[in-house]
Amino acid sequence: MKLAAIGRPPWLRDSISRRFAMAIAVSATVCLLLNLLLDVVVGIPEFAPPGQSNLLERIPAIVRTLDAAAADHREAVARVAGASNFAVAWLPPGLSAANGGTSIILETGPNRLITRLHDGSAVIFTPGARGWGASQPAQWLLRISILLVSILAVSLVGAARLARPIAAFAQAALRFGADPNARPISLQGPRELRQAIAAFNTMQSQIQNFVAGQAAMFAAISHDLRTPLTRIRLRGEFIEDRDQQMRLFRDVDEMQSMVESVLIFLRDNAAEEKTTRLDLAELLRSITDDYADISIEVTYTGPRHLAFPGRPIGLRRAFGNLVDNAVKYGVRPSIELQQRGNDVTVTITDQGPGIPETALGDVFTPFQRLERSRNRNTGGMGLGLASARAGFRAHGGDVTLSNAESGGLRATVILPG
């Protein structure tokens, strides 16, 4: 099929230029057909047949009147004899050959009747033009309006047909930003768009393979570090200096904690949880309920229910990391949920000391800890915020940190609905 498509002449290939050309051709054809239909239905302006204007019944009387009138008055009598649906003109003998006698109908033209009087002069009867019941400018305005409307209609249809696959392509690209494991985009649309989709699918596959390879490599390294760390701990048991032994064990414990944190971080980000329709308000309230069970108050403000398409486990873990950070380093933590247009905003605030302005962006770096103590139970491993941001970005959103004016830290999460 591809070889056959390549061998086609350029004007037969489904390309953007061909679609534009087809839209123009169809638009011109529709304009022509509409004008022809208008002429058929309304009628082309023409001269009415003599039988439809009562002209034949009045010709004998008019001819007799003109024949009896003096030559000097015939032109004026002819003008007066005309009516709204026909006109009468008299021509003196010098303008028409005299043959003697009077002829009621001597000859006819395409839009007139001609009679001759006894002296050879001629009388011309011209039926009135039949139109649309509108003036000539109004008729032209009607035609131009039909042309513009038909061109606009065909152009809109053609543009919609061309824009539909482009819009689908854009939506698929956004979906890939929110879901790294999204399926490839189906090839559709004109040739140029199909080429762009094919290139995008190739890029998407390469990114997925690269990320999967990097995650697998780090996971393997972290996993393999467990064995030598275990051996170091065992050998440390033979150190007689208790102070040096405790320092060694503390370093080994910290390294093991880092390894476990890396494995959890990679496993969480590599999880292929399916997107479903969830109640985001209920999810946030469940986090506050968990802290209430251990006598820590986390307030929630927002709607009772809010439907949202996402991965519930990943979102709960990401929001849980932010709330856990507020609980550890601040007081009176709170959660506020708002829906603004198509976006959802979740704000998590505390009344703690906040973060230095120069460090607001650094805290999302893996293993970056502002709490410099060597106690991993207080400072953690520096992966909580990095994991939270990865979870939100996997949904097409993001999280930012700022210091509240009243004191404390504010984490603002914006998710596309």
N, C-alpha and C positions, 0 to 999 in steps of 0.2 A: 504493500500500500504506500509506503514512503517513497519507493522508487517511482511509482506511478505519479505521485504528487509532484516529485521533482521534475519529471518529464513534461508536465503540463505547461502550456503557454502561460506567460505572466498574467494575462487578463482572466485566466480561469482559476488561478490560485486564490484561496481565501485569505486576502491580505487587507490591511486597513485602507490602502489606496483603492482597492477594488470595491470595498464596501462604501466608501465615499462616492465613487463613480456610480455605483448602483443606486445609491440614495438620490443622486442628482438626476439620473435617468428616470427613475420611478417618479420623482417629483415632477419632472417635465411632462411625463406621460399622463399623470393624474391631472395636471393643469389643463392639458389639451382635451382630455376626455370630459372634464367638468365644463369647459367652455362649449364643447359640442353638445353636451346634454342641455346646457342653458339655452343654446340656440334652438334645439328641438322643442323644449318645453315652453319657453317663453315666445319663441318665434323670432327669426331674423327680420330686422326692419325691411319692409318691402312695399311695393305698390299693390294696393288691394285690387283684385280682379274687378272689371267693370260691373259684373253681375252682382257683386257684393256691395256696391256703392250707389245703387239706384240710378246709375248714369244712363243705362240703355233706355229706361223709360222716359227720361227727360230730354234725350238728344233730339227727337223730332220737333218738340215745341221750341227748343232753343234755336234749331236750324231755321225754322219758319220765322222766328222773331228776327234773327239776324238777316235773313234774306229780304225781309220787308223793310228793314231799317236802311236809312241812308248810309252811304259809304263812309261819311265823315264821323258817324256816330257808332259804327259797328265795333270798333275797338273798346269803347266805353261800355257798350251793351254787353260785350263778351265778358268783360271783367265782372260786371254786375250779375251776369247769369251764373257765374261760378258759385259753388257751395263749399261747405267745410270739408267735404270728402272728395271734391274734384275741382279742377281749375279749367277755365275756358279761355282760349286765345284765338284771335282772328288775324289772318295774314292776308294782305291785299293781293290782287291778281299778279302784281309784278313779281311776287315771291313764290308763286306756284303757277303751273301751266294751266290755262283755261281750256276747257273742252266743251263748254256750253252745258246747260242743264244743271240740275241739282242732284247730288248723290248723297244719300243719307250716310252711308259708310263707304268711303272710297278705299281706305287702306288702314291697317293697324300696325302699330309698332310694339315693341316689347312692353312699354309702359304708357301707351296712349292710343287714342282713336282720332282719325282725321276724316273730315267731311268737306265737300266742296259745294259752294253756292253757284247760282246760275251764271254769275259773272266771272267765274273761275277763281275767286278767292277761296281760301281754305279756313276751316275752323278746326282747332286742335283741342281735344278733350284729354286731360291728364288726371287720372285717379290720384287721390291723396296718398301719401306714404303712411303705411301702417307700422306703428312702432310698439314699444313696450308699455306705453302709458307713462313714460318718464322722459325727461329731457336728455339730450345727448350727453352732457356732463355727468348726469346721474347714471346713465348706462355705462360710461367708461369707469366710473367709480365702482360700480357693481362688479365689473369684470376684473378690475385691479384687486378688489377685495377678495374675490374668489381665488385669484392667483396667489395672493399673499397667504391666505388661510391654508390653501392646499400645500404650498411650499413649506409652511410652518409645521403642518401636521406630519407630512412625510419626513421632514428633517428631525422632528422629535422622535418619531418611531425609529428612524435609522440611528439616531444618537443613543436612544435607549438600548437598542440591540447591540450597539458597539460598547456601551458603557457597562452593560450587565456583566460580561466576563471580567472586565477590568475591576469592577467593584468586588466580585467574588475573589479575584486575585488579592486585592488589598485586605479583605477580611481574613483570607487564609494566612497572609503574612502576619497580621496582628495575632491570629490564633497561635502561630508558631512562636511569637514573642511571649505569649502567656503559657504555652505548653510546649516545652522543648521536644516532647515525644509525639508531636502532632504528625498526622499522616501526610504524605506528599499530596500536592495539589493536582487535581485532574486536569489534563490538557484540554483546553477549550478556547474558543474565540479565534480571531484571525491569526495568520501565520506569525506575525511579529510577536503577538502576545503569547502564543504557544512556545515560541523560542525563549521568551523571558521566563515563563513558568518552568520550562525544562531546566534553565540555568538556576532558578531559585530552588527547585527540588534537589539539584545536584549539590548546591551550597548547603542546603538543610541537611542532607545526608552526611556531608563531610563534617559539619559542625557536630552532629549527633555522634558520629564515630569518634571524633576528636575528644569530645567531653567524656564519652563512655570509656575511651582508652585512658585518659588522664585519671578518671575516678578509679578505674581498675588498678592502675599503677600505684596510686597513693594508698589504696586499700591494701594492696599486696605488701607494700613496704611497711605500712603500719602493723599489719598482721605479723609479718616476719620479725618485727622488732620485739615481739613478746618473748620469743625464745631467749635471745641474749640477755634481756632484762631479767628474766627468771634466773638465768645462770649467775648473773652479777649478784642478785640477792642471795642466792645460795652460797656463793663464795664469800659474801660479806659476813656470813655467820662465823667465819673463822678469824675475823679481825678481832684482836684482843683489845685494841683501843676502843672503848665504848663510845667515846665522843666522835671519833672518825667513823665508827660503824653507823651511828645514828644519822650523821650527815650523809653518808652513802645511801642509807635506806630512804632518807627523805628525797634525795635526788632520783632514786629509782622509782619511788612512788609517784613523783611528779611526772617523770617520763612515761610511766604506765598510764597515768591519768590522761596525758596528752595523746597517747596512742588510742586509748579508748574513745576520747572525744573526737579524734579524727575519724575513727571508724563509724561512730554514730553520725557525725556530720555528713560523711560520704553516703552512708546508707540512707539517711533521710532525704538527701537531695537526689539520689538515684531511684528512689521508690516511685514506681509507676502507678500511683493512685489515680483512679478514674475521677473525672470531673462529674459532680452531681449537683442537683438543686438542694441547697441547704438553707437552714434558718440561721443567719449570721448573728442575729440578736440573741437567740437561744444559746449559740455556741459561746458568745462572750459572757453571758450570764452563768454558764456552767463553769467558766474559769473563776468567776467571783465566788461561786458556791464552793469550789475546791479549797480556796483560801479561807472561806468562812469555817470550814470543817476544822481548820487548825488555828482558829481564833484570830485570823488576820482579816481586817475589813478592807475590801476593795469595792468601791461604789461603782454602780453602772447607771448611765444616763442615756436614754435613747428609746426608740420604738420597741414595743414588745415583740414584734415579729418583723423580719426583713428577709425576703427570699434573695438568694445570691448563688450564682453558679461557681462552684469551686471544689477543692479537694479538702474535705473536712479535717482529716488527720493533719495534713500539712499546715492548714490555717490555724488549727488549735495549737500546734506546736510553736508556730511563729508568734502568735499573739501571747502564748504562755511565756515565751522567752522575754518579750518586752515587759509583761506584767511582773515577771520574776525579777527583772532588773530594777523595776520601780520599787518592789517590795524590799529588795536587799539594800538599796542605796538611798531610799527616800522614805517619807512617811505620808500617810493618807493618800495612797494611790487611788486613781479613779480611771474609769473607762467611759468614753463618750462616743456614741455611734450616730452618724448623720448620713442622710442620702441627699446628694446635691446633683440634680439632673440624672445622668446615667452613671455617675461615679458614687462610690461609697467611701466615706471618710471615718476613720477610727482614730481617736486621739487618746493617748494614755499619758497621764500626767502624775507627778508626785511633788511633794514639798521638801525634797532633799536639797543637797548642796549644788546640784547641777553639774555641768561639765565645762571646763574651760573652752572658750570659743574656738581656740586654735585646735582643739582635739575633737570637735564635733564630727568631722569626717573620718578621723583615724580610727574611731571605735568600731567601725564596721570591718576593719581589716582583721582577718583570722589571727588569733593568738595575741591580739593587741589588748593589753590590760592597763587600765588607768590605776587600778589598785595594785600597788607595787609590792605588797607583802608576799611572802613565799608560802602563805597559807592558802592552799587551793580551795579550802572550804569557804573562804571569804571572797577571794578574787576570781575564782573560776579559772577556766583555761582561755577565755577570750574568744570563744566560738559562738556564744549565744546570740549576739547581735548580728554577726555574719550569717548565721543560720537563718535568723528571722528575715533578714533582707533577701536572702536567696529564696526563701519560701514565698515572700510577697512578689518578687520579680518573676517567679515561676507562674504567678497568676496575672502577669501583665501590669502589676502595680509597683509601688516602691514605698520606702519609709525614710523619713528625715527626722533629725533630732534638732531641737532648739531649746534654749533656756527660757523658761517662762518669766514674764516681767515680775510676777509676784514671788519668784523663787522656785527652784526645782527644775526638773527636766520635763520636756514635752516631746513625745514621740508621735508623729503624725503619719498615718498610713492611708494611702489613697489607692483604691482598687477599682478598676473599671467594671461596671455592672453588666 
